[in-house]
Amino acid sequence: MLVLSRKKNESIVINNDIRIVVVEIRGDKVRLGVEAPREVPVHRREVYDAIQRGKEGVDDKAAESLES
């Protein structure tokens, strides 16, 4: 894992086309802005995990229907 220090309005660039900007720092919370191409999905971790769980459920149902 790469660990970086950034201040408000500073950013990092990933793969030439994804930019992460520190928008605000308030107490122990940091607000980040993400600029990425439309075809790149960007989710909070808990949303990503829920999507993955949903896909697993769909995959399980598809496997069950193939077994029948």
N, CA, C, O and CB atoms as a CASP TS submission, in Angstrom:
PFRMAT TS
TARGET T0000
AUTHOR 0000-0000-0000
METHOD Language model
MODEL 1
PARENT N/A
ATOM      1  N   MET     1       0.849  -1.170   0.000  1.00  0.00           N
ATOM      2  CA  MET     1       0.000   0.000   0.000  1.00  0.00           C
ATOM      3  C   MET     1       0.901   1.241   0.000  1.00  0.00           C
ATOM      4  O   MET     1       1.850   1.338   0.777  1.00  0.00           O
ATOM      5  CB  MET     1      -0.969  -0.006   1.228  1.00  0.00           C
ATOM      6  N   LEU     2       0.588   2.156  -0.863  1.00  0.00           N
ATOM      7  CA  LEU     2       1.275   3.441  -0.903  1.00  0.00           C
ATOM      8  C   LEU     2       0.542   4.403   0.022  1.00  0.00           C
ATOM      9  O   LEU     2      -0.674   4.561  -0.090  1.00  0.00           O
ATOM     10  CB  LEU     2       1.346   4.004  -2.362  1.00  0.00           C
ATOM     11  N   VAL     3       1.258   5.044   0.928  1.00  0.00           N
ATOM     12  CA  VAL     3       0.658   5.995   1.854  1.00  0.00           C
ATOM     13  C   VAL     3       1.220   7.374   1.543  1.00  0.00           C
ATOM     14  O   VAL     3       2.435   7.568   1.523  1.00  0.00           O
ATOM     15  CB  VAL     3       0.930   5.597   3.341  1.00  0.00           C
ATOM     16  N   LEU     4       0.325   8.334   1.299  1.00  0.00           N
ATOM     17  CA  LEU     4       0.728   9.692   0.941  1.00  0.00           C
ATOM     18  C   LEU     4       0.125  10.700   1.904  1.00  0.00           C
ATOM     19  O   LEU     4      -0.943  10.473   2.472  1.00  0.00           O
ATOM     20  CB  LEU     4       0.311  10.019  -0.495  1.00  0.00           C
ATOM     21  N   SER     5       0.816  11.804   2.078  1.00  0.00           N
ATOM     22  CA  SER     5       0.259  12.932   2.826  1.00  0.00           C
ATOM     23  C   SER     5      -0.131  14.007   1.827  1.00  0.00           C
ATOM     24  O   SER     5       0.640  14.329   0.923  1.00  0.00           O
ATOM     25  CB  SER     5       1.279  13.485   3.884  1.00  0.00           C
ATOM     26  N   ARG     6      -1.314  14.558   1.985  1.00  0.00           N
ATOM     27  CA  ARG     6      -1.800  15.622   1.110  1.00  0.00           C
ATOM     28  C   ARG     6      -2.493  16.660   1.962  1.00  0.00           C
ATOM     29  O   ARG     6      -3.040  16.336   3.016  1.00  0.00           O
ATOM     30  CB  ARG     6      -2.757  15.071   0.017  1.00  0.00           C
ATOM     31  N   LYS     7      -2.478  17.888   1.522  1.00  0.00           N
ATOM     32  CA  LYS     7      -3.190  18.974   2.174  1.00  0.00           C
ATOM     33  C   LYS     7      -4.404  19.335   1.336  1.00  0.00           C
ATOM     34  O   LYS     7      -4.556  18.859   0.211  1.00  0.00           O
ATOM     35  CB  LYS     7      -2.270  20.205   2.378  1.00  0.00           C
ATOM     36  N   LYS     8      -5.268  20.180   1.888  1.00  0.00           N
ATOM     37  CA  LYS     8      -6.458  20.616   1.165  1.00  0.00           C
ATOM     38  C   LYS     8      -6.061  21.163  -0.205  1.00  0.00           C
ATOM     39  O   LYS     8      -5.081  21.897  -0.334  1.00  0.00           O
ATOM     40  CB  LYS     8      -7.230  21.686   1.974  1.00  0.00           C
ATOM     41  N   ASN     9      -6.828  20.799  -1.213  1.00  0.00           N
ATOM     42  CA  ASN     9      -6.649  21.175  -2.619  1.00  0.00           C
ATOM     43  C   ASN     9      -5.462  20.510  -3.303  1.00  0.00           C
ATOM     44  O   ASN     9      -5.195  20.790  -4.472  1.00  0.00           O
ATOM     45  CB  ASN     9      -6.495  22.650  -2.719  1.00  0.00           C
ATOM     46  N   GLU    10      -4.749  19.644  -2.610  1.00  0.00           N
ATOM     47  CA  GLU    10      -3.692  18.874  -3.257  1.00  0.00           C
ATOM     48  C   GLU    10      -4.306  17.585  -3.794  1.00  0.00           C
ATOM     49  O   GLU    10      -5.373  17.166  -3.347  1.00  0.00           O
ATOM     50  CB  GLU    10      -2.514  18.571  -2.264  1.00  0.00           C
ATOM     51  N   SER    11      -3.629  16.962  -4.752  1.00  0.00           N
ATOM     52  CA  SER    11      -4.208  15.791  -5.388  1.00  0.00           C
ATOM     53  C   SER    11      -3.154  14.736  -5.668  1.00  0.00           C
ATOM     54  O   SER    11      -1.953  14.964  -5.522  1.00  0.00           O
ATOM     55  CB  SER    11      -4.907  16.182  -6.674  1.00  0.00           C
ATOM     56  N   ILE    12      -3.648  13.566  -6.077  1.00  0.00           N
ATOM     57  CA  ILE    12      -2.801  12.505  -6.607  1.00  0.00           C
ATOM     58  C   ILE    12      -3.400  12.085  -7.938  1.00  0.00           C
ATOM     59  O   ILE    12      -4.595  12.265  -8.173  1.00  0.00           O
ATOM     60  CB  ILE    12      -2.689  11.287  -5.610  1.00  0.00           C
ATOM     61  N   VAL    13      -2.576  11.531  -8.800  1.00  0.00           N
ATOM     62  CA  VAL    13      -3.029  11.077 -10.112  1.00  0.00           C
ATOM     63  C   VAL    13      -2.741   9.587 -10.231  1.00  0.00           C
ATOM     64  O   VAL    13      -1.652   9.125  -9.888  1.00  0.00           O
ATOM     65  CB  VAL    13      -2.334  11.876 -11.263  1.00  0.00           C
ATOM     66  N   ILE    14      -3.722   8.844 -10.717  1.00  0.00           N
ATOM     67  CA  ILE    14      -3.594   7.405 -10.911  1.00  0.00           C
ATOM     68  C   ILE    14      -3.774   7.106 -12.394  1.00  0.00           C
ATOM     69  O   ILE    14      -4.785   7.476 -12.990  1.00  0.00           O
ATOM     70  CB  ILE    14      -4.633   6.618 -10.047  1.00  0.00           C
ATOM     71  N   ASN    15      -2.801   6.441 -12.978  1.00  0.00           N
ATOM     72  CA  ASN    15      -2.900   5.971 -14.358  1.00  0.00           C
ATOM     73  C   ASN    15      -3.209   7.083 -15.363  1.00  0.00           C
ATOM     74  O   ASN    15      -3.924   6.844 -16.336  1.00  0.00           O
ATOM     75  CB  ASN    15      -3.960   4.912 -14.450  1.00  0.00           C
ATOM     76  N   ASN    16      -2.704   8.249 -15.156  1.00  0.00           N
ATOM     77  CA  ASN    16      -2.839   9.389 -16.064  1.00  0.00           C
ATOM     78  C   ASN    16      -4.249   9.943 -16.234  1.00  0.00           C
ATOM     79  O   ASN    16      -4.399  11.044 -16.764  1.00  0.00           O
ATOM     80  CB  ASN    16      -2.332   9.005 -17.381  1.00  0.00           C
ATOM     81  N   ASP    17      -5.283   9.231 -15.809  1.00  0.00           N
ATOM     82  CA  ASP    17      -6.641   9.712 -16.077  1.00  0.00           C
ATOM     83  C   ASP    17      -7.576   9.700 -14.867  1.00  0.00           C
ATOM     84  O   ASP    17      -8.766   9.981 -15.005  1.00  0.00           O
ATOM     85  CB  ASP    17      -7.244   8.888 -17.155  1.00  0.00           C
ATOM     86  N   ILE    18      -7.052   9.380 -13.691  1.00  0.00           N
ATOM     87  CA  ILE    18      -7.862   9.407 -12.480  1.00  0.00           C
ATOM     88  C   ILE    18      -7.186  10.369 -11.508  1.00  0.00           C
ATOM     89  O   ILE    18      -6.001  10.230 -11.206  1.00  0.00           O
ATOM     90  CB  ILE    18      -8.023   7.967 -11.852  1.00  0.00           C
ATOM     91  N   ARG    19      -7.942  11.333 -11.030  1.00  0.00           N
ATOM     92  CA  ARG    19      -7.399  12.348 -10.124  1.00  0.00           C
ATOM     93  C   ARG    19      -8.198  12.331  -8.829  1.00  0.00           C
ATOM     94  O   ARG    19      -9.427  12.406  -8.851  1.00  0.00           O
ATOM     95  CB  ARG    19      -7.433  13.766 -10.778  1.00  0.00           C
ATOM     96  N   ILE    20      -7.501  12.232  -7.700  1.00  0.00           N
ATOM     97  CA  ILE    20      -8.107  12.262  -6.373  1.00  0.00           C
ATOM     98  C   ILE    20      -7.676  13.570  -5.716  1.00  0.00           C
ATOM     99  O   ILE    20      -6.481  13.838  -5.590  1.00  0.00           O
ATOM    100  CB  ILE    20      -7.683  11.005  -5.506  1.00  0.00           C
ATOM    101  N   VAL    21      -8.646  14.386  -5.297  1.00  0.00           N
ATOM    102  CA  VAL    21      -8.364  15.702  -4.732  1.00  0.00           C
ATOM    103  C   VAL    21      -8.883  15.770  -3.297  1.00  0.00           C
ATOM    104  O   VAL    21     -10.005  15.346  -3.017  1.00  0.00           O
ATOM    105  CB  VAL    21      -9.003  16.820  -5.596  1.00  0.00           C
ATOM    106  N   VAL    22      -8.068  16.300  -2.396  1.00  0.00           N
ATOM    107  CA  VAL    22      -8.528  16.556  -1.026  1.00  0.00           C
ATOM    108  C   VAL    22      -9.363  17.830  -1.080  1.00  0.00           C
ATOM    109  O   VAL    22      -8.832  18.920  -1.295  1.00  0.00           O
ATOM    110  CB  VAL    22      -7.312  16.693  -0.003  1.00  0.00           C
ATOM    111  N   VAL    23     -10.664  17.689  -0.885  1.00  0.00           N
ATOM    112  CA  VAL    23     -11.591  18.812  -0.999  1.00  0.00           C
ATOM    113  C   VAL    23     -11.723  19.555   0.322  1.00  0.00           C
ATOM    114  O   VAL    23     -11.775  20.785   0.353  1.00  0.00           O
ATOM    115  CB  VAL    23     -12.960  18.325  -1.462  1.00  0.00           C
ATOM    116  N   GLU    24     -11.778  18.788   1.425  1.00  0.00           N
ATOM    117  CA  GLU    24     -12.002  19.413   2.733  1.00  0.00           C
ATOM    118  C   GLU    24     -11.476  18.500   3.827  1.00  0.00           C
ATOM    119  O   GLU    24     -11.548  17.275   3.721  1.00  0.00           O
ATOM    120  CB  GLU    24     -13.508  19.720   2.958  1.00  0.00           C
ATOM    121  N   ILE    25     -10.951  19.109   4.871  1.00  0.00           N
ATOM    122  CA  ILE    25     -10.529  18.371   6.060  1.00  0.00           C
ATOM    123  C   ILE    25     -11.246  19.011   7.240  1.00  0.00           C
ATOM    124  O   ILE    25     -11.075  20.196   7.524  1.00  0.00           O
ATOM    125  CB  ILE    25      -8.951  18.392   6.248  1.00  0.00           C
ATOM    126  N   ARG    26     -12.052  18.202   7.920  1.00  0.00           N
ATOM    127  CA  ARG    26     -12.827  18.722   9.052  1.00  0.00           C
ATOM    128  C   ARG    26     -12.722  17.721  10.189  1.00  0.00           C
ATOM    129  O   ARG    26     -13.369  16.674  10.165  1.00  0.00           O
ATOM    130  CB  ARG    26     -14.330  18.975   8.660  1.00  0.00           C
ATOM    131  N   GLY    27     -11.900  18.045  11.193  1.00  0.00           N
ATOM    132  CA  GLY    27     -11.699  17.119  12.309  1.00  0.00           C
ATOM    133  C   GLY    27     -11.033  15.851  11.820  1.00  0.00           C
ATOM    134  O   GLY    27      -9.965  15.892  11.209  1.00  0.00           O
ATOM    135  N   ASP    28     -11.680  14.704  12.098  1.00  0.00           N
ATOM    136  CA  ASP    28     -11.105  13.430  11.668  1.00  0.00           C
ATOM    137  C   ASP    28     -11.680  12.937  10.343  1.00  0.00           C
ATOM    138  O   ASP    28     -11.487  11.777   9.978  1.00  0.00           O
ATOM    139  CB  ASP    28     -11.329  12.384  12.731  1.00  0.00           C
ATOM    140  N   LYS    29     -12.388  13.811   9.617  1.00  0.00           N
ATOM    141  CA  LYS    29     -12.958  13.437   8.317  1.00  0.00           C
ATOM    142  C   LYS    29     -12.265  14.186   7.196  1.00  0.00           C
ATOM    143  O   LYS    29     -11.952  15.371   7.309  1.00  0.00           O
ATOM    144  CB  LYS    29     -14.469  13.716   8.283  1.00  0.00           C
ATOM    145  N   VAL    30     -12.038  13.468   6.121  1.00  0.00           N
ATOM    146  CA  VAL    30     -11.440  14.051   4.919  1.00  0.00           C
ATOM    147  C   VAL    30     -12.417  13.841   3.781  1.00  0.00           C
ATOM    148  O   VAL    30     -12.865  12.718   3.553  1.00  0.00           O
ATOM    149  CB  VAL    30     -10.040  13.415   4.594  1.00  0.00           C
ATOM    150  N   ARG    31     -12.757  14.904   3.061  1.00  0.00           N
ATOM    151  CA  ARG    31     -13.621  14.781   1.883  1.00  0.00           C
ATOM    152  C   ARG    31     -12.726  14.746   0.654  1.00  0.00           C
ATOM    153  O   ARG    31     -11.865  15.606   0.468  1.00  0.00           O
ATOM    154  CB  ARG    31     -14.659  15.963   1.797  1.00  0.00           C
ATOM    155  N   LEU    32     -12.945  13.735  -0.181  1.00  0.00           N
ATOM    156  CA  LEU    32     -12.155  13.562  -1.391  1.00  0.00           C
ATOM    157  C   LEU    32     -13.034  13.742  -2.611  1.00  0.00           C
ATOM    158  O   LEU    32     -14.205  13.363  -2.605  1.00  0.00           O
ATOM    159  CB  LEU    32     -11.481  12.185  -1.413  1.00  0.00           C
ATOM    160  N   GLY    33     -12.471  14.317  -3.649  1.00  0.00           N
ATOM    161  CA  GLY    33     -13.131  14.395  -4.937  1.00  0.00           C
ATOM    162  C   GLY    33     -12.428  13.439  -5.884  1.00  0.00           C
ATOM    163  O   GLY    33     -11.202  13.327  -5.863  1.00  0.00           O
ATOM    164  N   VAL    34     -13.198  12.752  -6.712  1.00  0.00           N
ATOM    165  CA  VAL    34     -12.632  11.796  -7.657  1.00  0.00           C
ATOM    166  C   VAL    34     -13.026  12.213  -9.062  1.00  0.00           C
ATOM    167  O   VAL    34     -14.210  12.322  -9.378  1.00  0.00           O
ATOM    168  CB  VAL    34     -13.110  10.348  -7.352  1.00  0.00           C
ATOM    169  N   GLU    35     -12.037  12.445  -9.894  1.00  0.00           N
ATOM    170  CA  GLU    35     -12.268  12.727 -11.309  1.00  0.00           C
ATOM    171  C   GLU    35     -11.750  11.533 -12.088  1.00  0.00           C
ATOM    172  O   GLU    35     -10.556  11.232 -12.065  1.00  0.00           O
ATOM    173  CB  GLU    35     -11.566  14.066 -11.767  1.00  0.00           C
ATOM    174  N   ALA    36     -12.661  10.851 -12.781  1.00  0.00           N
ATOM    175  CA  ALA    36     -12.298   9.653 -13.540  1.00  0.00           C
ATOM    176  C   ALA    36     -13.147   9.582 -14.804  1.00  0.00           C
ATOM    177  O   ALA    36     -14.232  10.161 -14.852  1.00  0.00           O
ATOM    178  CB  ALA    36     -12.485   8.369 -12.681  1.00  0.00           C
ATOM    179  N   PRO    37     -12.669   8.887 -15.818  1.00  0.00           N
ATOM    180  CA  PRO    37     -13.491   8.705 -17.015  1.00  0.00           C
ATOM    181  C   PRO    37     -14.802   8.004 -16.657  1.00  0.00           C
ATOM    182  O   PRO    37     -14.852   7.221 -15.708  1.00  0.00           O
ATOM    183  CB  PRO    37     -12.722   7.896 -18.085  1.00  0.00           C
ATOM    184  N   ARG    38     -15.853   8.283 -17.411  1.00  0.00           N
ATOM    185  CA  ARG    38     -17.177   7.710 -17.121  1.00  0.00           C
ATOM    186  C   ARG    38     -17.166   6.182 -17.091  1.00  0.00           C
ATOM    187  O   ARG    38     -17.931   5.567 -16.348  1.00  0.00           O
ATOM    188  CB  ARG    38     -18.183   8.186 -18.156  1.00  0.00           C
ATOM    189  N   GLU    39     -16.301   5.575 -17.895  1.00  0.00           N
ATOM    190  CA  GLU    39     -16.287   4.105 -17.968  1.00  0.00           C
ATOM    191  C   GLU    39     -15.591   3.455 -16.766  1.00  0.00           C
ATOM    192  O   GLU    39     -15.589   2.230 -16.645  1.00  0.00           O
ATOM    193  CB  GLU    39     -15.597   3.660 -19.251  1.00  0.00           C
ATOM    194  N   VAL    40     -15.007   4.256 -15.884  1.00  0.00           N
ATOM    195  CA  VAL    40     -14.339   3.735 -14.688  1.00  0.00           C
ATOM    196  C   VAL    40     -15.310   3.823 -13.512  1.00  0.00           C
ATOM    197  O   VAL    40     -15.657   4.924 -13.084  1.00  0.00           O
ATOM    198  CB  VAL    40     -13.016   4.525 -14.383  1.00  0.00           C
ATOM    199  N   PRO    41     -15.755   2.677 -12.982  1.00  0.00           N
ATOM    200  CA  PRO    41     -16.661   2.724 -11.841  1.00  0.00           C
ATOM    201  C   PRO    41     -15.925   3.192 -10.586  1.00  0.00           C
ATOM    202  O   PRO    41     -14.809   2.754 -10.310  1.00  0.00           O
ATOM    203  CB  PRO    41     -17.298   1.346 -11.604  1.00  0.00           C
ATOM    204  N   VAL    42     -16.563   4.083  -9.834  1.00  0.00           N
ATOM    205  CA  VAL    42     -15.998   4.589  -8.576  1.00  0.00           C
ATOM    206  C   VAL    42     -17.079   4.448  -7.511  1.00  0.00           C
ATOM    207  O   VAL    42     -18.160   5.023  -7.634  1.00  0.00           O
ATOM    208  CB  VAL    42     -15.511   6.097  -8.709  1.00  0.00           C
ATOM    209  N   HIS    43     -16.782   3.680  -6.464  1.00  0.00           N
ATOM    210  CA  HIS    43     -17.753   3.425  -5.397  1.00  0.00           C
ATOM    211  C   HIS    43     -17.080   3.549  -4.042  1.00  0.00           C
ATOM    212  O   HIS    43     -15.880   3.306  -3.921  1.00  0.00           O
ATOM    213  CB  HIS    43     -18.390   2.027  -5.553  1.00  0.00           C
ATOM    214  N   ARG    44     -17.850   3.931  -3.010  1.00  0.00           N
ATOM    215  CA  ARG    44     -17.376   3.781  -1.640  1.00  0.00           C
ATOM    216  C   ARG    44     -17.236   2.285  -1.373  1.00  0.00           C
ATOM    217  O   ARG    44     -17.941   1.484  -1.987  1.00  0.00           O
ATOM    218  CB  ARG    44     -18.353   4.468  -0.606  1.00  0.00           C
ATOM    219  N   ARG    45     -16.349   1.899  -0.480  1.00  0.00           N
ATOM    220  CA  ARG    45     -16.077   0.476  -0.235  1.00  0.00           C
ATOM    221  C   ARG    45     -17.338  -0.299   0.142  1.00  0.00           C
ATOM    222  O   ARG    45     -17.556  -1.407  -0.348  1.00  0.00           O
ATOM    223  CB  ARG    45     -15.039   0.327   0.868  1.00  0.00           C
ATOM    224  N   GLU    46     -18.176   0.287   1.019  1.00  0.00           N
ATOM    225  CA  GLU    46     -19.367  -0.455   1.455  1.00  0.00           C
ATOM    226  C   GLU    46     -20.347  -0.663   0.301  1.00  0.00           C
ATOM    227  O   GLU    46     -21.042  -1.678   0.268  1.00  0.00           O
ATOM    228  CB  GLU    46     -20.066   0.286   2.605  1.00  0.00           C
ATOM    229  N   VAL    47     -20.417   0.262  -0.634  1.00  0.00           N
ATOM    230  CA  VAL    47     -21.270   0.099  -1.815  1.00  0.00           C
ATOM    231  C   VAL    47     -20.679  -0.979  -2.729  1.00  0.00           C
ATOM    232  O   VAL    47     -21.402  -1.835  -3.240  1.00  0.00           O
ATOM    233  CB  VAL    47     -21.420   1.451  -2.583  1.00  0.00           C
ATOM    234  N   TYR    48     -19.369  -0.928  -2.928  1.00  0.00           N
ATOM    235  CA  TYR    48     -18.688  -1.933  -3.746  1.00  0.00           C
ATOM    236  C   TYR    48     -18.927  -3.340  -3.179  1.00  0.00           C
ATOM    237  O   TYR    48     -19.233  -4.272  -3.923  1.00  0.00           O
ATOM    238  CB  TYR    48     -17.169  -1.631  -3.818  1.00  0.00           C
ATOM    239  N   ASP    49     -18.782  -3.483  -1.855  1.00  0.00           N
ATOM    240  CA  ASP    49     -18.995  -4.786  -1.221  1.00  0.00           C
ATOM    241  C   ASP    49     -20.429  -5.269  -1.430  1.00  0.00           C
ATOM    242  O   ASP    49     -20.647  -6.453  -1.690  1.00  0.00           O
ATOM    243  CB  ASP    49     -18.678  -4.709   0.282  1.00  0.00           C
ATOM    244  N   ALA    50     -21.401  -4.376  -1.322  1.00  0.00           N
ATOM    245  CA  ALA    50     -22.802  -4.755  -1.533  1.00  0.00           C
ATOM    246  C   ALA    50     -23.031  -5.192  -2.977  1.00  0.00           C
ATOM    247  O   ALA    50     -23.758  -6.154  -3.224  1.00  0.00           O
ATOM    248  CB  ALA    50     -23.739  -3.584  -1.179  1.00  0.00           C
ATOM    249  N   ILE    51     -22.426  -4.502  -3.917  1.00  0.00           N
ATOM    250  CA  ILE    51     -22.542  -4.884  -5.332  1.00  0.00           C
ATOM    251  C   ILE    51     -21.963  -6.276  -5.539  1.00  0.00           C
ATOM    252  O   ILE    51     -22.556  -7.104  -6.231  1.00  0.00           O
ATOM    253  CB  ILE    51     -21.820  -3.856  -6.247  1.00  0.00           C
ATOM    254  N   GLN    52     -20.794  -6.537  -4.933  1.00  0.00           N
ATOM    255  CA  GLN    52     -20.168  -7.847  -5.079  1.00  0.00           C
ATOM    256  C   GLN    52     -21.026  -8.950  -4.460  1.00  0.00           C
ATOM    257  O   GLN    52     -21.146 -10.037  -5.025  1.00  0.00           O
ATOM    258  CB  GLN    52     -18.782  -7.841  -4.439  1.00  0.00           C
ATOM    259  N   ARG    53     -21.619  -8.671  -3.304  1.00  0.00           N
ATOM    260  CA  ARG    53     -22.506  -9.666  -2.672  1.00  0.00           C
ATOM    261  C   ARG    53     -23.707  -9.929  -3.564  1.00  0.00           C
ATOM    262  O   ARG    53     -24.154 -11.070  -3.682  1.00  0.00           O
ATOM    263  CB  ARG    53     -22.976  -9.186  -1.270  1.00  0.00           C
ATOM    264  N   GLY    54     -24.236  -8.881  -4.198  1.00  0.00           N
ATOM    265  CA  GLY    54     -25.362  -9.053  -5.111  1.00  0.00           C
ATOM    266  C   GLY    54     -24.991  -9.892  -6.308  1.00  0.00           C
ATOM    267  O   GLY    54     -25.784 -10.719  -6.760  1.00  0.00           O
ATOM    268  N   LYS    55     -23.789  -9.691  -6.831  1.00  0.00           N
ATOM    269  CA  LYS    55     -23.325 -10.498  -7.975  1.00  0.00           C
ATOM    270  C   LYS    55     -23.155 -11.953  -7.574  1.00  0.00           C
ATOM    271  O   LYS    55     -23.474 -12.853  -8.352  1.00  0.00           O
ATOM    272  CB  LYS    55     -21.995  -9.949  -8.528  1.00  0.00           C
ATOM    273  N   GLU    56     -22.654 -12.193  -6.363  1.00  0.00           N
ATOM    274  CA  GLU    56     -22.498 -13.567  -5.890  1.00  0.00           C
ATOM    275  C   GLU    56     -23.850 -14.250  -5.799  1.00  0.00           C
ATOM    276  O   GLU    56     -23.977 -15.420  -6.160  1.00  0.00           O
ATOM    277  CB  GLU    56     -21.793 -13.598  -4.525  1.00  0.00           C
ATOM    278  N   GLY    57     -24.876 -13.529  -5.316  1.00  0.00           N
ATOM    279  CA  GLY    57     -26.217 -14.092  -5.238  1.00  0.00           C
ATOM    280  C   GLY    57     -26.762 -14.437  -6.609  1.00  0.00           C
ATOM    281  O   GLY    57     -27.402 -15.474  -6.782  1.00  0.00           O
ATOM    282  N   VAL    58     -26.512 -13.574  -7.588  1.00  0.00           N
ATOM    283  CA  VAL    58     -26.949 -13.825  -8.958  1.00  0.00           C
ATOM    284  C   VAL    58     -26.205 -15.029  -9.517  1.00  0.00           C
ATOM    285  O   VAL    58     -26.806 -15.881 -10.172  1.00  0.00           O
ATOM    286  CB  VAL    58     -26.720 -12.580  -9.848  1.00  0.00           C
ATOM    287  N   ASP    59     -24.899 -15.105  -9.263  1.00  0.00           N
ATOM    288  CA  ASP    59     -24.099 -16.235  -9.742  1.00  0.00           C
ATOM    289  C   ASP    59     -24.575 -17.540  -9.120  1.00  0.00           C
ATOM    290  O   ASP    59     -24.634 -18.566  -9.798  1.00  0.00           O
ATOM    291  CB  ASP    59     -22.613 -16.013  -9.429  1.00  0.00           C
ATOM    292  N   ASP    60     -24.920 -17.510  -7.822  1.00  0.00           N
ATOM    293  CA  ASP    60     -25.423 -18.708  -7.148  1.00  0.00           C
ATOM    294  C   ASP    60     -26.736 -19.164  -7.765  1.00  0.00           C
ATOM    295  O   ASP    60     -26.938 -20.359  -7.982  1.00  0.00           O
ATOM    296  CB  ASP    60     -25.608 -18.446  -5.647  1.00  0.00           C
ATOM    297  N   LYS    61     -27.637 -18.215  -8.051  1.00  0.00           N
ATOM    298  CA  LYS    61     -28.926 -18.565  -8.656  1.00  0.00           C
ATOM    299  C   LYS    61     -28.729 -19.107 -10.061  1.00  0.00           C
ATOM    300  O   LYS    61     -29.427 -20.041 -10.456  1.00  0.00           O
ATOM    301  CB  LYS    61     -29.862 -17.346  -8.687  1.00  0.00           C
ATOM    302  N   ALA    62     -27.798 -18.550 -10.828  1.00  0.00           N
ATOM    303  CA  ALA    62     -27.523 -19.025 -12.181  1.00  0.00           C
ATOM    304  C   ALA    62     -26.982 -20.456 -12.124  1.00  0.00           C
ATOM    305  O   ALA    62     -27.365 -21.301 -12.932  1.00  0.00           O
ATOM    306  CB  ALA    62     -26.516 -18.084 -12.900  1.00  0.00           C
ATOM    307  N   ALA    63     -26.094 -20.719 -11.171  1.00  0.00           N
ATOM    308  CA  ALA    63     -25.533 -22.061 -11.027  1.00  0.00           C
ATOM    309  C   ALA    63     -26.614 -23.058 -10.641  1.00  0.00           C
ATOM    310  O   ALA    63     -26.626 -24.182 -11.145  1.00  0.00           O
ATOM    311  CB  ALA    63     -24.413 -22.067  -9.982  1.00  0.00           C
ATOM    312  N   GLU    64     -27.524 -22.662  -9.751  1.00  0.00           N
ATOM    313  CA  GLU    64     -28.619 -23.529  -9.347  1.00  0.00           C
ATOM    314  C   GLU    64     -29.522 -23.861 -10.523  1.00  0.00           C
ATOM    315  O   GLU    64     -29.961 -25.003 -10.659  1.00  0.00           O
ATOM    316  CB  GLU    64     -29.425 -22.879  -8.237  1.00  0.00           C
ATOM    317  N   SER    65     -29.808 -22.879 -11.378  1.00  0.00           N
ATOM    318  CA  SER    65     -30.682 -23.135 -12.524  1.00  0.00           C
ATOM    319  C   SER    65     -30.006 -24.038 -13.537  1.00  0.00           C
ATOM    320  O   SER    65     -30.685 -24.800 -14.225  1.00  0.00           O
ATOM    321  CB  SER    65     -31.092 -21.824 -13.187  1.00  0.00           C
ATOM    322  N   LEU    66     -28.681 -23.973 -13.650  1.00  0.00           N
ATOM    323  CA  LEU    66     -27.970 -24.854 -14.563  1.00  0.00           C
ATOM    324  C   LEU    66     -27.963 -26.298 -14.063  1.00  0.00           C
ATOM    325  O   LEU    66     -27.962 -27.238 -14.858  1.00  0.00           O
ATOM    326  CB  LEU    66     -26.544 -24.363 -14.756  1.00  0.00           C
ATOM    327  N   GLU    67     -27.959 -26.466 -12.740  1.00  0.00           N
ATOM    328  CA  GLU    67     -27.943 -27.798 -12.146  1.00  0.00           C
ATOM    329  C   GLU    67     -29.302 -28.477 -12.285  1.00  0.00           C
ATOM    330  O   GLU    67     -29.384 -29.705 -12.262  1.00  0.00           O
ATOM    331  CB  GLU    67     -27.542 -27.718 -10.671  1.00  0.00           C
ATOM    332  N   SER    68     -30.362 -27.696 -12.429  1.00  0.00           N
ATOM    333  CA  SER    68     -31.719 -28.264 -12.484  1.00  0.00           C
ATOM    334  C   SER    68     -32.007 -28.899 -13.811  1.00  0.00           C
ATOM    335  O   SER    68     -33.102 -29.422 -14.021  1.00  0.00           O
ATOM    336  CB  SER    68     -32.752 -27.203 -12.204  1.00  0.00           C
TER
END
